[in-house]
Structures are given as structure tokens and as C-alpha cells.
Amino acid sequence: MIALHRTAIALMLAALFSTLADPAAAQGGACAGLRITLSQSSIGAYDARENAALRLPVRLEAGDVPDACTDPDIILRPAGGGRLSYAGASGTLDGRFVRDGGVRGNRTRAQLAPFLAERLLTDGAIDVDLGQVNTGQFVPPGLYRSELLIEVDGAVRGTADLAVDVAAVIAFARGTSSAAQTLDFGVLEPGRTVRTAFFFRSNASVQVTAISENRGRLVNDENPTLSPIPYSADLNGRDLPLSAPVPVPSGNAPGQRVARGNLRLRIGAFDGAWAGTYRDVLVLELRAF
């Protein structure tokens, strides 16, 4: 029993001394000293209305490559841990790492395939798609960033930023069309109204500009020289100038929720009118800003 006990101690000490004396372990492995940097040739421009996800191409560059560094395990992950996301001044944009072209990505990390890691060390640089941002995220416009850690064989060899520029956009909600509508007042008389509604989403405030072909007047189809009939328009209770195009706030709340635009047209005062059909063409331009 005493001999076995001494043998066990001797084996344990030998293993300990071997570990301490291993130069590769002491210096951080065969790839100690390797530097990897990441850069974007251009900041990704994100439009929530696009049908396809936005991909973020990057260039990875390697420097100070040790001769012994031939088969590194290269992984990129968010510096804060967890899922890949991009932080802006007023919101967060969800993302993920791509999974193709030698990049083995998911929501939390991206690993370079061995052939891609080897090419990085051999050529000194590679161009790959790294990040991806899915469609339909109506976050506030502005610049969004994500800090990444670049790990080689478990050791951090660099940090980098991925950036996304979110554009101010507006999109009609499903079931609402931007095509022309015909609104019929019926028999024209002062005070008669007609209404319609449309639905949209925007990640920013929206201005509405009403453009009236006849500057807020209904004109006789057969004889445009006859006295026109005035009408007015309002959107969600806000008057829309018709005599000249003037932007008016829509009053929508930016974000993922669908906003409703209630348009009302009202016939103004007039003294008699010739029989016939009177019409105007009214265009509403919505602009996110």
C-alpha cells in the first residue's frame, strides 16, 4: 500500500511538471502571437422592407503568423456573450452569423472551416460574408454596432465591430394597396363627406403631402371652365393643405405596430352648380424621416 501510494504521488508530480514545462502551453499554444483583424469595406445598409436578409461582407487579415500555427480553430462571437445583435441609440437589431461559404455560423458564434482558416494564414487575408440581419425589423433609423471577439484556439486574438446603417422607411401593411382608389361623393351638396383608410408601418415619423391636381377643387368633366366645387381633406383630424403641397405630420407612432391613416374629404360651400360629373385627382405622398 505504501509503494502504490508513492507511485501515485510520483505520477501526479510527473504530470504536473510536464504541464509546467510544456513551452506551447506556457506561451498560449502554437498560434501565440498571431494577430487577426476584421474590417468592413462598407457599412451594411438595412431596409426593413427588403424580402431578403441583409448580409455583411468583411475582410479578415492575419499578421505575425508563427511557423508552428498551421491548423488553428478560429471562432468569432459577440463580446457580450449570447446572441448576435446590434445596438443603436434607440433600439436593438437582431442578427445571426451566416452558415455557408466556409463560415459555420449560428446565432451565437461563427467558426471558420479548416480550409478557410488555412487560406487566411497562407494568403494573409480572406473575404467572407459573416453577419446577417433578417427582414421586417422596424427599429428606429441610425447606426447600429456589434462588438466581436476573434478567438484562436480558445484565446482572444482580436476584437472588431460590425456596423449596420438602418434607413428610415415606410411600408403599407398587408391588405393595403398604394394603387388608386375612386371615392364617390354621390350627389354633390355642401358638407357631404367621403372617407377611406389605409394602413402602414414605419420605423420613423411620417410626413404626408397632399397633391391635388386642381388645388382642392372638383372640376366639371365636360366643361372645365364651369365654376369648380371646393373640397377639403384631413388625415386623422389634421388638415391637409390642397391649394399647394405642404408636408403635414401623420401623427403615427414609429415601430413595429401598424398605423392607420383615416382620410376624410368634405365638400365646401358653393352656390349651385351645372349638372355633370365633377372630379379631381388627389395624391398622398408619405415620407419617413
Summary of the structure (lengths in Angstrom):
residues: 289
radius of gyration: 32.5
end to end distance: 82.9
largest distance: 122.5
contacts: 816
relative contact order: 0.15
helix: 12%
strand: 45%
